[in-house]
Amino acid sequence: MTALAKRLLVILFLFFFLVYCSTDKKTMINSVTGPVMITAGDIWLSHEHILVDLIGTDSIDQKKWQHESVIEATSEYFEELK
């Protein structure tokens, strides 16, 4: 490969790299109000549900939840993430 060909490849690479970096990348996230487009400068908070009761909101009874067993089953994973 000649020096000119190498120089042209570098220039092409830089051109495409700059175009790629300057494009507005948009990502879709699902929020509680529906899909939302976010861009690189946006801030959003994610969260996870550790204890989930799928019985339905009209039948929830917190006395039936076994908090200690959930803590015991998940604490190792949270320590690893920490």
PyMOL Python script that loads the backbone (N, CA, C, O; Angstrom):
from pymol import cmd

cmd.read_pdbstr("""\
ATOM      1  N   MET A   1       0.858  -1.176   0.000  1.00  0.00           N
ATOM      2  CA  MET A   1       0.000   0.000   0.000  1.00  0.00           C
ATOM      3  C   MET A   1       0.901   1.236   0.000  1.00  0.00           C
ATOM      4  O   MET A   1       1.855   1.327   0.773  1.00  0.00           O
ATOM      5  N   THR A   2       0.589   2.151  -0.854  1.00  0.00           N
ATOM      6  CA  THR A   2       1.420   3.348  -0.987  1.00  0.00           C
ATOM      7  C   THR A   2       1.122   4.331   0.136  1.00  0.00           C
ATOM      8  O   THR A   2       0.106   4.218   0.821  1.00  0.00           O
ATOM      9  N   ALA A   3       1.992   5.269   0.312  1.00  0.00           N
ATOM     10  CA  ALA A   3       1.834   6.293   1.346  1.00  0.00           C
ATOM     11  C   ALA A   3       0.568   7.122   1.082  1.00  0.00           C
ATOM     12  O   ALA A   3      -0.128   7.514   2.018  1.00  0.00           O
ATOM     13  N   LEU A   4       0.283   7.381  -0.181  1.00  0.00           N
ATOM     14  CA  LEU A   4      -0.915   8.153  -0.531  1.00  0.00           C
ATOM     15  C   LEU A   4      -2.176   7.383  -0.169  1.00  0.00           C
ATOM     16  O   LEU A   4      -3.125   7.963   0.360  1.00  0.00           O
ATOM     17  N   ALA A   5      -2.198   6.085  -0.447  1.00  0.00           N
ATOM     18  CA  ALA A   5      -3.363   5.262  -0.107  1.00  0.00           C
ATOM     19  C   ALA A   5      -3.574   5.214   1.399  1.00  0.00           C
ATOM     20  O   ALA A   5      -4.708   5.294   1.871  1.00  0.00           O
ATOM     21  N   LYS A   6      -2.490   5.084   2.155  1.00  0.00           N
ATOM     22  CA  LYS A   6      -2.587   5.081   3.618  1.00  0.00           C
ATOM     23  C   LYS A   6      -3.141   6.411   4.127  1.00  0.00           C
ATOM     24  O   LYS A   6      -3.986   6.445   5.022  1.00  0.00           O
ATOM     25  N   ARG A   7      -2.655   7.497   3.545  1.00  0.00           N
ATOM     26  CA  ARG A   7      -3.112   8.833   3.960  1.00  0.00           C
ATOM     27  C   ARG A   7      -4.600   8.993   3.666  1.00  0.00           C
ATOM     28  O   ARG A   7      -5.338   9.539   4.485  1.00  0.00           O
ATOM     29  N   LEU A   8      -5.048   8.518   2.490  1.00  0.00           N
ATOM     30  CA  LEU A   8      -6.469   8.599   2.136  1.00  0.00           C
ATOM     31  C   LEU A   8      -7.323   7.758   3.084  1.00  0.00           C
ATOM     32  O   LEU A   8      -8.413   8.180   3.471  1.00  0.00           O
ATOM     33  N   LEU A   9      -6.839   6.575   3.460  1.00  0.00           N
ATOM     34  CA  LEU A   9      -7.571   5.747   4.411  1.00  0.00           C
ATOM     35  C   LEU A   9      -7.712   6.435   5.760  1.00  0.00           C
ATOM     36  O   LEU A   9      -8.779   6.388   6.373  1.00  0.00           O
ATOM     37  N   VAL A  10      -6.651   7.070   6.223  1.00  0.00           N
ATOM     38  CA  VAL A  10      -6.701   7.788   7.504  1.00  0.00           C
ATOM     39  C   VAL A  10      -7.687   8.941   7.416  1.00  0.00           C
ATOM     40  O   VAL A  10      -8.468   9.157   8.343  1.00  0.00           O
ATOM     41  N   ILE A  11      -7.662   9.677   6.330  1.00  0.00           N
ATOM     42  CA  ILE A  11      -8.586  10.804   6.159  1.00  0.00           C
ATOM     43  C   ILE A  11     -10.027  10.304   6.113  1.00  0.00           C
ATOM     44  O   ILE A  11     -10.906  10.902   6.733  1.00  0.00           O
ATOM     45  N   LEU A  12     -10.281   9.210   5.384  1.00  0.00           N
ATOM     46  CA  LEU A  12     -11.635   8.654   5.334  1.00  0.00           C
ATOM     47  C   LEU A  12     -12.090   8.188   6.715  1.00  0.00           C
ATOM     48  O   LEU A  12     -13.226   8.432   7.121  1.00  0.00           O
ATOM     49  N   PHE A  13     -11.198   7.522   7.421  1.00  0.00           N
ATOM     50  CA  PHE A  13     -11.537   7.065   8.767  1.00  0.00           C
ATOM     51  C   PHE A  13     -11.900   8.249   9.658  1.00  0.00           C
ATOM     52  O   PHE A  13     -12.915   8.211  10.354  1.00  0.00           O
ATOM     53  N   LEU A  14     -11.082   9.301   9.645  1.00  0.00           N
ATOM     54  CA  LEU A  14     -11.359  10.480  10.470  1.00  0.00           C
ATOM     55  C   LEU A  14     -12.677  11.140  10.073  1.00  0.00           C
ATOM     56  O   LEU A  14     -13.440  11.574  10.935  1.00  0.00           O
ATOM     57  N   PHE A  15     -12.942  11.213   8.781  1.00  0.00           N
ATOM     58  CA  PHE A  15     -14.195  11.802   8.321  1.00  0.00           C
ATOM     59  C   PHE A  15     -15.400  11.032   8.867  1.00  0.00           C
ATOM     60  O   PHE A  15     -16.310  11.624   9.448  1.00  0.00           O
ATOM     61  N   PHE A  16     -15.399   9.702   8.674  1.00  0.00           N
ATOM     62  CA  PHE A  16     -16.524   8.902   9.151  1.00  0.00           C
ATOM     63  C   PHE A  16     -16.619   8.903  10.675  1.00  0.00           C
ATOM     64  O   PHE A  16     -17.722   8.878  11.222  1.00  0.00           O
ATOM     65  N   PHE A  17     -15.497   8.932  11.356  1.00  0.00           N
ATOM     66  CA  PHE A  17     -15.497   8.994  12.815  1.00  0.00           C
ATOM     67  C   PHE A  17     -16.137  10.297  13.295  1.00  0.00           C
ATOM     68  O   PHE A  17     -16.958  10.288  14.212  1.00  0.00           O
ATOM     69  N   LEU A  18     -15.759  11.419  12.671  1.00  0.00           N
ATOM     70  CA  LEU A  18     -16.333  12.710  13.061  1.00  0.00           C
ATOM     71  C   LEU A  18     -17.823  12.776  12.753  1.00  0.00           C
ATOM     72  O   LEU A  18     -18.593  13.313  13.550  1.00  0.00           O
ATOM     73  N   VAL A  19     -18.235  12.244  11.624  1.00  0.00           N
ATOM     74  CA  VAL A  19     -19.664  12.221  11.285  1.00  0.00           C
ATOM     75  C   VAL A  19     -20.419  11.373  12.291  1.00  0.00           C
ATOM     76  O   VAL A  19     -21.490  11.760  12.758  1.00  0.00           O
ATOM     77  N   TYR A  20     -19.859  10.211  12.628  1.00  0.00           N
ATOM     78  CA  TYR A  20     -20.514   9.326  13.594  1.00  0.00           C
ATOM     79  C   TYR A  20     -20.634  10.007  14.953  1.00  0.00           C
ATOM     80  O   TYR A  20     -21.690   9.936  15.581  1.00  0.00           O
ATOM     81  N   CYS A  21     -19.590  10.657  15.414  1.00  0.00           N
ATOM     82  CA  CYS A  21     -19.599  11.298  16.731  1.00  0.00           C
ATOM     83  C   CYS A  21     -20.519  12.508  16.779  1.00  0.00           C
ATOM     84  O   CYS A  21     -21.033  12.850  17.845  1.00  0.00           O
ATOM     85  N   SER A  22     -20.733  13.154  15.652  1.00  0.00           N
ATOM     86  CA  SER A  22     -21.552  14.365  15.655  1.00  0.00           C
ATOM     87  C   SER A  22     -23.038  14.095  15.446  1.00  0.00           C
ATOM     88  O   SER A  22     -23.857  14.993  15.641  1.00  0.00           O
ATOM     89  N   THR A  23     -23.399  12.879  15.052  1.00  0.00           N
ATOM     90  CA  THR A  23     -24.820  12.593  14.842  1.00  0.00           C
ATOM     91  C   THR A  23     -25.530  12.503  16.176  1.00  0.00           C
ATOM     92  O   THR A  23     -24.956  12.061  17.172  1.00  0.00           O
ATOM     93  N   ASP A  24     -26.770  12.921  16.186  1.00  0.00           N
ATOM     94  CA  ASP A  24     -27.583  12.910  17.399  1.00  0.00           C
ATOM     95  C   ASP A  24     -28.132  11.502  17.606  1.00  0.00           C
ATOM     96  O   ASP A  24     -29.062  11.078  16.920  1.00  0.00           O
ATOM     97  N   LYS A  25     -27.549  10.795  18.549  1.00  0.00           N
ATOM     98  CA  LYS A  25     -27.996   9.426  18.835  1.00  0.00           C
ATOM     99  C   LYS A  25     -29.192   9.482  19.777  1.00  0.00           C
ATOM    100  O   LYS A  25     -29.115  10.071  20.856  1.00  0.00           O
ATOM    101  N   LYS A  26     -30.274   8.881  19.373  1.00  0.00           N
ATOM    102  CA  LYS A  26     -31.467   8.882  20.202  1.00  0.00           C
ATOM    103  C   LYS A  26     -31.799   7.454  20.595  1.00  0.00           C
ATOM    104  O   LYS A  26     -31.682   6.524  19.798  1.00  0.00           O
ATOM    105  N   THR A  27     -32.208   7.308  21.817  1.00  0.00           N
ATOM    106  CA  THR A  27     -32.563   5.999  22.343  1.00  0.00           C
ATOM    107  C   THR A  27     -33.960   6.084  22.924  1.00  0.00           C
ATOM    108  O   THR A  27     -34.360   7.112  23.470  1.00  0.00           O
ATOM    109  N   MET A  28     -34.681   5.013  22.801  1.00  0.00           N
ATOM    110  CA  MET A  28     -36.041   4.945  23.330  1.00  0.00           C
ATOM    111  C   MET A  28     -36.011   4.165  24.639  1.00  0.00           C
ATOM    112  O   MET A  28     -35.430   3.083  24.713  1.00  0.00           O
ATOM    113  N   ILE A  29     -36.642   4.726  25.671  1.00  0.00           N
ATOM    114  CA  ILE A  29     -36.841   3.983  26.910  1.00  0.00           C
ATOM    115  C   ILE A  29     -38.328   3.939  27.193  1.00  0.00           C
ATOM    116  O   ILE A  29     -39.079   4.806  26.746  1.00  0.00           O
ATOM    117  N   ASN A  30     -38.749   2.941  27.928  1.00  0.00           N
ATOM    118  CA  ASN A  30     -40.146   2.842  28.322  1.00  0.00           C
ATOM    119  C   ASN A  30     -40.300   3.404  29.721  1.00  0.00           C
ATOM    120  O   ASN A  30     -39.687   2.907  30.666  1.00  0.00           O
ATOM    121  N   SER A  31     -41.106   4.426  29.858  1.00  0.00           N
ATOM    122  CA  SER A  31     -41.378   5.022  31.163  1.00  0.00           C
ATOM    123  C   SER A  31     -42.776   4.614  31.611  1.00  0.00           C
ATOM    124  O   SER A  31     -43.496   3.934  30.880  1.00  0.00           O
ATOM    125  N   VAL A  32     -43.151   5.026  32.796  1.00  0.00           N
ATOM    126  CA  VAL A  32     -44.482   4.689  33.300  1.00  0.00           C
ATOM    127  C   VAL A  32     -45.580   5.375  32.493  1.00  0.00           C
ATOM    128  O   VAL A  32     -46.739   4.964  32.538  1.00  0.00           O
ATOM    129  N   THR A  33     -45.211   6.418  31.758  1.00  0.00           N
ATOM    130  CA  THR A  33     -46.194   7.119  30.930  1.00  0.00           C
ATOM    131  C   THR A  33     -46.097   6.728  29.457  1.00  0.00           C
ATOM    132  O   THR A  33     -46.812   7.280  28.621  1.00  0.00           O
ATOM    133  N   GLY A  34     -45.223   5.786  29.137  1.00  0.00           N
ATOM    134  CA  GLY A  34     -45.078   5.340  27.759  1.00  0.00           C
ATOM    135  C   GLY A  34     -43.669   5.557  27.243  1.00  0.00           C
ATOM    136  O   GLY A  34     -42.802   6.008  27.991  1.00  0.00           O
ATOM    137  N   PRO A  35     -43.420   5.240  25.961  1.00  0.00           N
ATOM    138  CA  PRO A  35     -42.088   5.379  25.378  1.00  0.00           C
ATOM    139  C   PRO A  35     -41.628   6.831  25.351  1.00  0.00           C
ATOM    140  O   PRO A  35     -42.416   7.740  25.088  1.00  0.00           O
ATOM    141  N   VAL A  36     -40.325   7.039  25.630  1.00  0.00           N
ATOM    142  CA  VAL A  36     -39.741   8.375  25.647  1.00  0.00           C
ATOM    143  C   VAL A  36     -38.420   8.332  24.893  1.00  0.00           C
ATOM    144  O   VAL A  36     -37.608   7.432  25.111  1.00  0.00           O
ATOM    145  N   MET A  37     -38.201   9.299  24.007  1.00  0.00           N
ATOM    146  CA  MET A  37     -36.920   9.416  23.312  1.00  0.00           C
ATOM    147  C   MET A  37     -35.952  10.163  24.221  1.00  0.00           C
ATOM    148  O   MET A  37     -36.281  11.235  24.730  1.00  0.00           O
ATOM    149  N   ILE A  38     -34.758   9.607  24.430  1.00  0.00           N
ATOM    150  CA  ILE A  38     -33.745  10.303  25.223  1.00  0.00           C
ATOM    151  C   ILE A  38     -32.516  10.519  24.351  1.00  0.00           C
ATOM    152  O   ILE A  38     -32.255   9.758  23.419  1.00  0.00           O
ATOM    153  N   THR A  39     -31.771  11.561  24.667  1.00  0.00           N
ATOM    154  CA  THR A  39     -30.520  11.841  23.963  1.00  0.00           C
ATOM    155  C   THR A  39     -29.372  11.770  24.962  1.00  0.00           C
ATOM    156  O   THR A  39     -29.589  11.569  26.157  1.00  0.00           O
ATOM    157  N   ALA A  40     -28.165  11.933  24.469  1.00  0.00           N
ATOM    158  CA  ALA A  40     -26.964  11.736  25.283  1.00  0.00           C
ATOM    159  C   ALA A  40     -26.933  12.623  26.533  1.00  0.00           C
ATOM    160  O   ALA A  40     -26.375  12.205  27.548  1.00  0.00           O
ATOM    161  N   GLY A  41     -27.500  13.812  26.500  1.00  0.00           N
ATOM    162  CA  GLY A  41     -27.427  14.717  27.642  1.00  0.00           C
ATOM    163  C   GLY A  41     -28.519  14.524  28.678  1.00  0.00           C
ATOM    164  O   GLY A  41     -28.475  15.135  29.745  1.00  0.00           O
ATOM    165  N   ASP A  42     -29.488  13.688  28.380  1.00  0.00           N
ATOM    166  CA  ASP A  42     -30.607  13.486  29.309  1.00  0.00           C
ATOM    167  C   ASP A  42     -30.186  12.639  30.505  1.00  0.00           C
ATOM    168  O   ASP A  42     -29.299  11.792  30.412  1.00  0.00           O
ATOM    169  N   ILE A  43     -30.840  12.890  31.614  1.00  0.00           N
ATOM    170  CA  ILE A  43     -30.612  12.104  32.831  1.00  0.00           C
ATOM    171  C   ILE A  43     -31.915  11.406  33.174  1.00  0.00           C
ATOM    172  O   ILE A  43     -32.977  12.027  33.170  1.00  0.00           O
ATOM    173  N   TRP A  44     -31.837  10.121  33.468  1.00  0.00           N
ATOM    174  CA  TRP A  44     -33.013   9.384  33.897  1.00  0.00           C
ATOM    175  C   TRP A  44     -32.588   8.363  34.919  1.00  0.00           C
ATOM    176  O   TRP A  44     -31.461   7.867  34.894  1.00  0.00           O
ATOM    177  N   LEU A  45     -33.480   8.060  35.802  1.00  0.00           N
ATOM    178  CA  LEU A  45     -33.195   7.138  36.894  1.00  0.00           C
ATOM    179  C   LEU A  45     -33.891   5.811  36.649  1.00  0.00           C
ATOM    180  O   LEU A  45     -35.084   5.773  36.350  1.00  0.00           O
ATOM    181  N   SER A  46     -33.150   4.737  36.774  1.00  0.00           N
ATOM    182  CA  SER A  46     -33.757   3.421  36.656  1.00  0.00           C
ATOM    183  C   SER A  46     -33.844   2.799  38.032  1.00  0.00           C
ATOM    184  O   SER A  46     -33.134   3.207  38.951  1.00  0.00           O
ATOM    185  N   HIS A  47     -34.693   1.833  38.176  1.00  0.00           N
ATOM    186  CA  HIS A  47     -34.814   1.146  39.458  1.00  0.00           C
ATOM    187  C   HIS A  47     -35.291  -0.276  39.207  1.00  0.00           C
ATOM    188  O   HIS A  47     -35.823  -0.593  38.143  1.00  0.00           O
ATOM    189  N   GLU A  48     -35.096  -1.101  40.178  1.00  0.00           N
ATOM    190  CA  GLU A  48     -35.525  -2.489  40.075  1.00  0.00           C
ATOM    191  C   GLU A  48     -36.437  -2.819  41.250  1.00  0.00           C
ATOM    192  O   GLU A  48     -36.269  -2.296  42.351  1.00  0.00           O
ATOM    193  N   HIS A  49     -37.391  -3.683  41.000  1.00  0.00           N
ATOM    194  CA  HIS A  49     -38.271  -4.161  42.063  1.00  0.00           C
ATOM    195  C   HIS A  49     -37.674  -5.444  42.620  1.00  0.00           C
ATOM    196  O   HIS A  49     -37.454  -6.406  41.883  1.00  0.00           O
ATOM    197  N   ILE A  50     -37.416  -5.455  43.906  1.00  0.00           N
ATOM    198  CA  ILE A  50     -36.814  -6.622  44.535  1.00  0.00           C
ATOM    199  C   ILE A  50     -37.908  -7.562  45.031  1.00  0.00           C
ATOM    200  O   ILE A  50     -37.776  -8.783  44.941  1.00  0.00           O
ATOM    201  N   LEU A  51     -38.960  -7.000  45.539  1.00  0.00           N
ATOM    202  CA  LEU A  51     -40.085  -7.792  46.026  1.00  0.00           C
ATOM    203  C   LEU A  51     -41.293  -7.432  45.160  1.00  0.00           C
ATOM    204  O   LEU A  51     -41.720  -6.278  45.136  1.00  0.00           O
ATOM    205  N   VAL A  52     -41.832  -8.403  44.462  1.00  0.00           N
ATOM    206  CA  VAL A  52     -42.949  -8.151  43.559  1.00  0.00           C
ATOM    207  C   VAL A  52     -44.117  -9.035  43.970  1.00  0.00           C
ATOM    208  O   VAL A  52     -43.967 -10.241  44.166  1.00  0.00           O
ATOM    209  N   ASP A  53     -45.278  -8.412  44.096  1.00  0.00           N
ATOM    210  CA  ASP A  53     -46.506  -9.143  44.407  1.00  0.00           C
ATOM    211  C   ASP A  53     -47.413  -9.019  43.189  1.00  0.00           C
ATOM    212  O   ASP A  53     -47.947  -7.942  42.925  1.00  0.00           O
ATOM    213  N   LEU A  54     -47.590 -10.090  42.456  1.00  0.00           N
ATOM    214  CA  LEU A  54     -48.347 -10.052  41.208  1.00  0.00           C
ATOM    215  C   LEU A  54     -49.818 -10.395  41.402  1.00  0.00           C
ATOM    216  O   LEU A  54     -50.524 -10.694  40.439  1.00  0.00           O
ATOM    217  N   ILE A  55     -50.270 -10.351  42.631  1.00  0.00           N
ATOM    218  CA  ILE A  55     -51.650 -10.749  42.921  1.00  0.00           C
ATOM    219  C   ILE A  55     -52.671  -9.716  42.417  1.00  0.00           C
ATOM    220  O   ILE A  55     -53.826 -10.058  42.164  1.00  0.00           O
ATOM    221  N   GLY A  56     -52.248  -8.474  42.273  1.00  0.00           N
ATOM    222  CA  GLY A  56     -53.160  -7.410  41.842  1.00  0.00           C
ATOM    223  C   GLY A  56     -53.309  -6.378  42.949  1.00  0.00           C
ATOM    224  O   GLY A  56     -53.322  -6.723  44.131  1.00  0.00           O
ATOM    225  N   THR A  57     -53.419  -5.124  42.569  1.00  0.00           N
ATOM    226  CA  THR A  57     -53.439  -4.047  43.558  1.00  0.00           C
ATOM    227  C   THR A  57     -54.640  -4.121  44.497  1.00  0.00           C
ATOM    228  O   THR A  57     -54.563  -3.648  45.630  1.00  0.00           O
ATOM    229  N   ASP A  58     -55.726  -4.697  44.051  1.00  0.00           N
ATOM    230  CA  ASP A  58     -56.908  -4.764  44.913  1.00  0.00           C
ATOM    231  C   ASP A  58     -56.796  -5.867  45.966  1.00  0.00           C
ATOM    232  O   ASP A  58     -57.607  -5.912  46.891  1.00  0.00           O
ATOM    233  N   SER A  59     -55.805  -6.760  45.845  1.00  0.00           N
ATOM    234  CA  SER A  59     -55.681  -7.890  46.775  1.00  0.00           C
ATOM    235  C   SER A  59     -54.368  -7.901  47.551  1.00  0.00           C
ATOM    236  O   SER A  59     -54.069  -8.883  48.229  1.00  0.00           O
ATOM    237  N   ILE A  60     -53.578  -6.834  47.468  1.00  0.00           N
ATOM    238  CA  ILE A  60     -52.277  -6.813  48.145  1.00  0.00           C
ATOM    239  C   ILE A  60     -52.461  -6.840  49.656  1.00  0.00           C
ATOM    240  O   ILE A  60     -53.253  -6.090  50.225  1.00  0.00           O
ATOM    241  N   ASP A  61     -51.701  -7.730  50.283  1.00  0.00           N
ATOM    242  CA  ASP A  61     -51.694  -7.828  51.744  1.00  0.00           C
ATOM    243  C   ASP A  61     -50.237  -7.946  52.188  1.00  0.00           C
ATOM    244  O   ASP A  61     -49.642  -9.020  52.103  1.00  0.00           O
ATOM    245  N   GLN A  62     -49.666  -6.839  52.662  1.00  0.00           N
ATOM    246  CA  GLN A  62     -48.252  -6.825  53.023  1.00  0.00           C
ATOM    247  C   GLN A  62     -47.911  -7.822  54.137  1.00  0.00           C
ATOM    248  O   GLN A  62     -46.752  -8.209  54.283  1.00  0.00           O
ATOM    249  N   LYS A  63     -48.900  -8.234  54.912  1.00  0.00           N
ATOM    250  CA  LYS A  63     -48.641  -9.203  55.979  1.00  0.00           C
ATOM    251  C   LYS A  63     -48.240 -10.562  55.410  1.00  0.00           C
ATOM    252  O   LYS A  63     -47.607 -11.358  56.105  1.00  0.00           O
ATOM    253  N   LYS A  64     -48.597 -10.836  54.162  1.00  0.00           N
ATOM    254  CA  LYS A  64     -48.259 -12.112  53.531  1.00  0.00           C
ATOM    255  C   LYS A  64     -46.836 -12.121  52.959  1.00  0.00           C
ATOM    256  O   LYS A  64     -46.295 -13.185  52.657  1.00  0.00           O
ATOM    257  N   TRP A  65     -46.234 -10.940  52.810  1.00  0.00           N
ATOM    258  CA  TRP A  65     -44.897 -10.865  52.251  1.00  0.00           C
ATOM    259  C   TRP A  65     -43.886 -11.448  53.222  1.00  0.00           C
ATOM    260  O   TRP A  65     -44.008 -11.275  54.435  1.00  0.00           O
ATOM    261  N   GLN A  66     -42.901 -12.130  52.693  1.00  0.00           N
ATOM    262  CA  GLN A  66     -41.854 -12.730  53.511  1.00  0.00           C
ATOM    263  C   GLN A  66     -40.556 -11.950  53.293  1.00  0.00           C
ATOM    264  O   GLN A  66     -39.648 -12.400  52.593  1.00  0.00           O
ATOM    265  N   HIS A  67     -40.494 -10.760  53.917  1.00  0.00           N
ATOM    266  CA  HIS A  67     -39.361  -9.862  53.717  1.00  0.00           C
ATOM    267  C   HIS A  67     -38.024 -10.526  54.034  1.00  0.00           C
ATOM    268  O   HIS A  67     -37.067 -10.392  53.271  1.00  0.00           O
ATOM    269  N   GLU A  68     -37.956 -11.230  55.137  1.00  0.00           N
ATOM    270  CA  GLU A  68     -36.689 -11.834  55.548  1.00  0.00           C
ATOM    271  C   GLU A  68     -36.173 -12.845  54.526  1.00  0.00           C
ATOM    272  O   GLU A  68     -34.973 -12.892  54.259  1.00  0.00           O
ATOM    273  N   SER A  69     -37.058 -13.645  53.959  1.00  0.00           N
ATOM    274  CA  SER A  69     -36.608 -14.630  52.972  1.00  0.00           C
ATOM    275  C   SER A  69     -36.153 -13.946  51.678  1.00  0.00           C
ATOM    276  O   SER A  69     -35.231 -14.419  51.014  1.00  0.00           O
ATOM    277  N   VAL A  70     -36.797 -12.838  51.327  1.00  0.00           N
ATOM    278  CA  VAL A  70     -36.374 -12.089  50.145  1.00  0.00           C
ATOM    279  C   VAL A  70     -35.002 -11.470  50.386  1.00  0.00           C
ATOM    280  O   VAL A  70     -34.131 -11.528  49.518  1.00  0.00           O
ATOM    281  N   ILE A  71     -34.807 -10.879  51.561  1.00  0.00           N
ATOM    282  CA  ILE A  71     -33.506 -10.286  51.900  1.00  0.00           C
ATOM    283  C   ILE A  71     -32.423 -11.358  51.901  1.00  0.00           C
ATOM    284  O   ILE A  71     -31.329 -11.138  51.382  1.00  0.00           O
ATOM    285  N   GLU A  72     -32.719 -12.491  52.470  1.00  0.00           N
ATOM    286  CA  GLU A  72     -31.756 -13.585  52.517  1.00  0.00           C
ATOM    287  C   GLU A  72     -31.404 -14.083  51.120  1.00  0.00           C
ATOM    288  O   GLU A  72     -30.244 -14.381  50.833  1.00  0.00           O
ATOM    289  N   ALA A  73     -32.401 -14.170  50.263  1.00  0.00           N
ATOM    290  CA  ALA A  73     -32.184 -14.697  48.916  1.00  0.00           C
ATOM    291  C   ALA A  73     -31.457 -13.712  48.002  1.00  0.00           C
ATOM    292  O   ALA A  73     -30.795 -14.139  47.056  1.00  0.00           O
ATOM    293  N   THR A  74     -31.564 -12.402  48.259  1.00  0.00           N
ATOM    294  CA  THR A  74     -31.001 -11.408  47.337  1.00  0.00           C
ATOM    295  C   THR A  74     -29.774 -10.673  47.863  1.00  0.00           C
ATOM    296  O   THR A  74     -29.046 -10.065  47.078  1.00  0.00           O
ATOM    297  N   SER A  75     -29.528 -10.712  49.159  1.00  0.00           N
ATOM    298  CA  SER A  75     -28.457  -9.890  49.735  1.00  0.00           C
ATOM    299  C   SER A  75     -27.087 -10.225  49.152  1.00  0.00           C
ATOM    300  O   SER A  75     -26.259  -9.331  48.979  1.00  0.00           O
ATOM    301  N   GLU A  76     -26.837 -11.484  48.849  1.00  0.00           N
ATOM    302  CA  GLU A  76     -25.546 -11.863  48.267  1.00  0.00           C
ATOM    303  C   GLU A  76     -25.330 -11.170  46.922  1.00  0.00           C
ATOM    304  O   GLU A  76     -24.229 -10.704  46.629  1.00  0.00           O
ATOM    305  N   TYR A  77     -26.381 -11.104  46.111  1.00  0.00           N
ATOM    306  CA  TYR A  77     -26.272 -10.454  44.805  1.00  0.00           C
ATOM    307  C   TYR A  77     -26.022  -8.951  44.942  1.00  0.00           C
ATOM    308  O   TYR A  77     -25.249  -8.379  44.174  1.00  0.00           O
ATOM    309  N   PHE A  78     -26.666  -8.316  45.909  1.00  0.00           N
ATOM    310  CA  PHE A  78     -26.477  -6.880  46.101  1.00  0.00           C
ATOM    311  C   PHE A  78     -25.091  -6.573  46.643  1.00  0.00           C
ATOM    312  O   PHE A  78     -24.504  -5.551  46.289  1.00  0.00           O
ATOM    313  N   GLU A  79     -24.565  -7.432  47.488  1.00  0.00           N
ATOM    314  CA  GLU A  79     -23.206  -7.240  47.967  1.00  0.00           C
ATOM    315  C   GLU A  79     -22.218  -7.346  46.811  1.00  0.00           C
ATOM    316  O   GLU A  79     -21.246  -6.594  46.746  1.00  0.00           O
ATOM    317  N   GLU A  80     -22.471  -8.277  45.907  1.00  0.00           N
ATOM    318  CA  GLU A  80     -21.603  -8.429  44.734  1.00  0.00           C
ATOM    319  C   GLU A  80     -21.692  -7.203  43.828  1.00  0.00           C
ATOM    320  O   GLU A  80     -20.676  -6.747  43.304  1.00  0.00           O
ATOM    321  N   LEU A  81     -22.889  -6.671  43.643  1.00  0.00           N
ATOM    322  CA  LEU A  81     -23.050  -5.471  42.818  1.00  0.00           C
ATOM    323  C   LEU A  81     -22.392  -4.253  43.462  1.00  0.00           C
ATOM    324  O   LEU A  81     -21.812  -3.407  42.781  1.00  0.00           O
ATOM    325  N   LYS A  82     -22.493  -4.184  44.776  1.00  0.00           N
ATOM    326  CA  LYS A  82     -21.918  -3.050  45.509  1.00  0.00           C
ATOM    327  C   LYS A  82     -20.433  -2.996  45.301  1.00  0.00           C
ATOM    328  O   LYS A  82     -19.766  -2.110  45.836  1.00  0.00           O
TER     329      LYS A  82
END
""", "prot")
cmd.dss("prot")
cmd.show_as("cartoon", "prot")
cmd.util.cbc("prot")
cmd.orient("prot")
